[in-house]
Amino acid sequence: MKQLEKLIDRIIDRVNINLREPAFDVGPYVRHLVPPEQFVKFYAFYGLTLHHPLHFSFHQSTLAGSYFLGKCVVEYSVLYKSDIRGDELKAGGDTFRYKGLEIPLHDDEVIRIKDSFLIKNLVHNSSHDPERPEEFVIRNTVSMHYANIHGSPVEGSFLGAFCTIDLTTVHDCVVGPFAYVQTEELSHELVQAGQILIRADGAFDFSYLFPTEILERYVKIDSGGHPQGVFMDFVEARKRDFEGVFEIVQSKYPIAVPHGASLSRYAVVRGDTEVSENVLVAQRAYLENAWLGKGSNAQENCYIVNSRLEGNNITAHGGKIIHAVLQPKVFVGFNSFLRGTEDCPLKIGKGCIVMPHTIIDLHERELCRP
């Protein structure tokens, strides 16, 4: 345990050096966040497939409960119940195209995590940094509960709970809880809690900030770095269902899986649930009394509860759908929270796009009552 404490102190020091401007101390968020005994309770997992290169190396790190796929290297880092999914990494010989330039890749791309602390994170896609197209780097970074690092190399930064950095190279930044950033590049900035930043040079510049009094009902951070609010209450109420799934690999699927469908053995399936042809359910997805129509999917950390997806519906990482009916070809973005009620289900029409970090909550009136 002393070695673990030294490792965490080392990570804190390195991140704090990067965050001199803006001045930000990650120590209070990281120290004592996870009880030390938790790190010896869970195995790590590495996915073996015929379609992805086998390469996994770790050194002086703890990987408790984490899942890896594709080429991954982890050094001097703490990963807790995180998913490092390299199925979309670029291959040697590919051509990386960026603003009219064509950059040939000499080697297979690798996810390289060093001097970082990731808790319950999702790392996916491939690096969109033209300066290092063969390395998806996460270095000197602390990333809190249920953050998404999607195609976004990140160095010297702090990522708050339930935030998403998407197709953006991030240097020396603080990104607040439930913030969403897609700006190609971000350097030495402080992104406020609940801020949505989407920029494309010369095309558009969108910024929205959730009102504090509304956002804090859903997610806020206590003095010890622990997230609180509706989002955490929702996932914490169901976390025990995952413990059994990760303790032993299921020899049989809990429900019928039709031709062309894929149901991860590390997903939770409960109640009257049905999946149709060509459905994809990723590890750490949660289905309860859910009906997924042909071609639909539920990605990591998605929860689909008492809901019906009519077909070709995409639920991106962290999306939560409760008491809802989604007509065909609806896209639900990262970490969105869509909640109807049993008496009044939420209905979303055909072909709609629900932007990342959208909150639609028919319980809101109840939350506002004194």
N, C-alpha and C positions, 0 to 999 in steps of 0.2 A: 504493500500500500504506500510505503514511503516513496518508492520509485514512481508510482502513479502521481503522487502529489508533486514530486519534482518535475515530472513531465508537464503537468497542468500549469505549474508556475512558469516553466520555460515558455509555454505557448502564450500565456498572459503577457509576459514581458515583451515577447516579439511582436505581438499584435499592438500593444500599447506604444511601442516605438513607432510603428507605422501611423498610429492615430494621434500623433502629436498635434496635427492640424487636420480636422478639428480635435481639440483636446478631449479625449474620451478614455475612460478606464474600464476595461472589460472585466477586471477582477471580480467585482461584486456580482456580476452576472454568471460567472463560471464556478467560482469556489463554492463547494458544498451543494452544487446544483443536482448532482447525481450521487446518492450514497455509494461509497466505495465498494461495498459488497455486491452491488448490482453488476459490476463489471466482470464478476466471475460466475454469474448465474446463467449467462447466455452464450451460445456458440455463434460464430460467424459462418457464413455460407458463401460458396462460390459456385456460380451456375456453369454447367458444362453443356455445350451445344455443338452441333456440327457446323454452325454457321459463323462462329465468332472465334478469333484467335485466343488461345489459352496462354495467359501470362498474368500472374498475380504474385506480387512481392510486397512484404511488409517488414518493417524494421523498427524496433523500440516503439511499438504502438499498441493500443488496445482497441479491439474491433467488436466489442460485445454486441451480439444480436444484429449485426450488419450483414448486408447482402451485396455481393459483387458479381458483375458480369462483364466480360471483355478484358482488355488490357488495363490493369490497374496497379499502381505503385503507391504505397502508403508508408511514410516515414515520420517518426517523432510526432504522432498525432493521436488524438482520442476521438474515436467514432463510436457512437452509441445508437443502436437501432436505426441506422441509416441505410439507404439504398443507393448504391453506386452502380448505375446501369449504363454500361458502355456498348450497348447493341447498335448505336448509331454513330460510333466513332468512325472517322475516315480511314481508309486503307491506303497502304503504300501504293503508289502508282496513280491514285486519284488526282484530279485537278481541282483545286480550291479556287473558286471564282469570287472576286471581290472588286466591285466598282470598275468593271471592265478589264481587270487584271486576271491573269490565269497563273496560278502558283502550283506547280507539280509537287506532290508529296514524295519524299524519299523513303519514308518509313510509315508503318502503321501508327496511327494516333494512340496516345496513352493518357489516361486520367492519372495525374500525379498530385497527390495530397501530401503536404509537408507542413509541420509546425502549426497544425490546425485542430480545432475542436468542433465537431459536427454532432448535433444531437437530433435524431429523428428527422434527418434531412433526406431530400431526394436530389440526386445529381444525375442529369440525363442529357442526351443529345451530344453534340460535338462542339469543339471550340469554334467560335466565330471571330477569333482574333487573327487578323491577317499576318501579324508579326510572328506568331508561333502556331501555325496551323496544325502541327503534329503533336502538340501538347495541350491538354486541357488541365490547366494548373489551378489548384486551390492551395494557397500558401499564406501563412501568418494570418489566419482568419478564424474567427469565432462565429458560428452560425447556429441559431437557436431553434427551438422546437418547430417542426413542420415547415421549415423554409424550403423553397425550391431553388436550386441552382441549375438553370436550364440553358445549356450552351453558353455559359458565362464564366470565363476564367476570372478568378477573383484573388486579389492579393492585399494583405494588410487591412482587412475590413471587418466590420461587425454587422451581422445580418440578424435582424430581430425575428421573433416568432411569427410564423405564418406569412413571412414576406416572400417575394419572388423576384429574382433577378433573371431576366429573360433575354438571351442573345445580346448581352451587354458585357464588355470588358470593364471590370470594376477595380479601381485602385484606391486604397486608403480612404474608404468611405464608411459612414455609419448609415445603415438603412433600417428604419424603424419598423416596429411590428405592423404586419399586414400591409406594408408598402409594396407597390409593384413598379418595377423599373424596366423599361425597354428603350434604351437611348443610344445603342451602339457602343458608347464609351462613357464612363463616369469616373471622375477623379477628384479627390479631396472635397467631397460634398457630404452634407448631412441631409438625408431624406427623412422627412417627418413621418411619424406613425400614421398609417392610413393614407399616405400620399400616393397617387397614381401618376406616373410620369411616362409618357410615350412620345418619343421624338424621332422624326426621320428628317435628316438634313435636307432643307429645301422643299419638303413636302407638307409636314404638319408638326404641330407642337401642342400636345394635350396634357393638361395638368388638372388634377382634381384632388381635393383633400376632404376625407371624411370628417364631419364634425366630431370633436373630441367626446362630447357627452354621449353620442351614439356609438362611436367606435369602442369606447371603454366598456360598454355592455358586452361586447363580443370578445375583445381581447385587450388586456392591459397587463403590465408586468409589475410584480411586487418587488420589494427591496432585495429579495434574494434571487431575482432573475426568473422566478417561476411565472409562466403565463396564467392568467385567470380570465374568466368570462365564459360566455356561451360556447365558444369554439372548444375550449379545453374541457368544459363540463360534458360536452357531447362526446368527445373522443375518449375521455377518461372513463365514462360510464360503460364503454365497450372494450376497454383494453384487455380485460381478463379473457375475452373470447379469443384473443390472439395468442395467449400464452400456450394453450394446448396445441395450436397449429404449429408453433415453432418448436415444441418439445419433441415431437415425433413426426416423421414424414408419413402422410396418409397413404395407405396402400390402395385405397379405393376413393373415387370421387364421391362426395356426399350427395350429388345429384347427377342426373343424366347429362352427359356432355355430347352434343350432336356432332356430326361430321364437320370438320373445319373450325370448330370452336376450340379455345384454349382457356382452361381454368387453372390458375396457379394453385399448387398444393399448399402454398403459404397465404392463401386468401381465406377469409371467414365467410361461410355460407350458412345462413340460418333461415328457419321458417319455411314458408311456401315460396321458394325461389326457383326460377326457370331461366335457362339461357338458350338462345336459338343458334342457328348456324352462323359460323364466322364471327362469333362473339369472342372478345379477348378480355380476360379478367386477370389483372396483374397481381403480384405478391403484395400483401398488406392492403388489398382492397377488401371492402366489407359489404356484403349483400345480405339483406334481411327482408323477406317478403317482397322480393324484387323480381320484375319480369324484364328481361333484356331481349329486345327484338333483334332480328338478323342484322349482323354487321355492327352491332354496338360494342362499346368497350367501357371498362372501368379501370383507370390507371392507378398507380400507387397512391395510397392514402385517400382513395375515394370511398365514400360511403353512400350507398344507394339503399334507402330504407322505405318500405311501404310505398314503392313507386313503380311506375311503368315507363319503360323507354321503348318507343314504338319501332325503332329500326334505324340503323346507321347513325346512332347517336354517339358522340364523343364526349367523354367526361375526363378532362385533363387532370393532371396530378393534384390531389388534394381537394377536388370538387366534392361537395356534399349535397345530396338530393334526398329530401324527406317529404313524404306525403305529396308526391307530384306526378303529373303525367306529361311526358315530353313526346310531342309528335315527331315524325321522322326528320332526320338530318338536322338535329339541334346540337350545337356545340356549346359545352359548358367549360369556361376557362379555369385556369389555375385557382385553387383555394376559394372558389366561389361557394356561397352558402345559400341554397334555395330550399326554403322550408314552408310547406303548406300545413294544413291541419287535417285531422281525420275527417272532420265534417265538411271542410272546404279545401280540397286538394288544389295545389298550385298547378296551373295548366300553361304550357308554353307551346306556341304554334310551330308549324312546320317551317324548317329552314332558318330558324332564329339563331343568332349568335349571342351567347351570354358572355360578356367580356370578363377577363380575369378579375378576381377579387370583387365580384358583384355580390351584394347581399340583398336577397329578396326574402323577407321573413313575415309570414302572415301571423306570427305570434307577437309581432312588434307592439301591438296595442297592449297586450298583457304585460310586456316588459316595461311599458311606459306608465302603468298604473302605480299610484303611490302605495 
